[in-house]
Amino acid sequence: MSQPNKQSGRKLRSHSVRATDLDKLLDAFRALDRTVVEISMNVYKVPRRDRATMLEQHRRLHDMVRERLPRILYQPEGDPNC
């Protein structure tokens, strides 16, 4: 009789996201988000003095996402406190 737990464990590991893939995904997200922010600033005619502040806020947001996303993705099942 085969052991289904080992088999499902192997299957899950083979579909896991590698750190390099996650970095590439986050870089693509950051580039897309920055583009959207810059286009929005032009559309809504944000004053030049406020643009630097907005871009700094987005950089902080991206840093937080980069730091916390791996913990969210690799959170153990049944442990809502991670």
N, C-alpha and C positions, 0 to 999 in steps of 0.2 A: 504494500500500500504506500503510495507516495505521500509526502508531507506537504500539504497545501500552504502552510505558513512559510516554509523556505521558498517555495516557488513564487508566491506573491511578493516576498521580500526581494527576490532577484528582479522581478518585473518592475517593482517600484524604483529600485536603484538604477535600472537601465533607462528610466524615463526622467531621472532627476536633472535639475538644471545645474550646470557647472558654473563656477565663479567667473570664468572668462566670458561665458555666454551672458551672464547677468550683467557684467561690466559693459559689454557691447549693447545690451538692451537699454541700460541706464544712459549710456552716451547718446544713443539714438533718441531717447525720450528727452534728454536735456537739449539736444539740438532742435528738436521739433518744438519744444516748449519755448525756447528762447526766440525762435522764429515767430511763433504766434504772439509772444509778448511784444516784440519789436514792431510787428505789423499792427497790433492793436494800439500801440503808443502813437503810431503815425495816423491811424484812422481817427482816433479820439483826440489828436492834437495835444498830447501831453507835453507840457513845457519842458525844455531841455534840462532845466535844473532838477526836475523830478524824475527824469529818466534814469539817472545814475542810482537814485534811491530804489526805484522799482527793480532794476537789474540786480542790485545787491540783495534785495529781499528774495528774489528768485534763486540767486546763488545759494543763499542760506537754506531755502526750501529743498533745492537739489542735494545739498550736502546732507540734510536730514534724511531724505529718501534713500540716498546711497548708504547711509549708516544703518537705517532701520529695516530696509526692505529684506535683506537676507534673513533677519530674525523672524520676520513675518512669514516668509516663504518656507523656512525650514522649521517652523514651530512644530514640536511634537504633538501628535494627535491626542486630544483629551486633556491638554494642558493649556487652558485659556490664559494663564498668568505670564507666559513667556513674551 
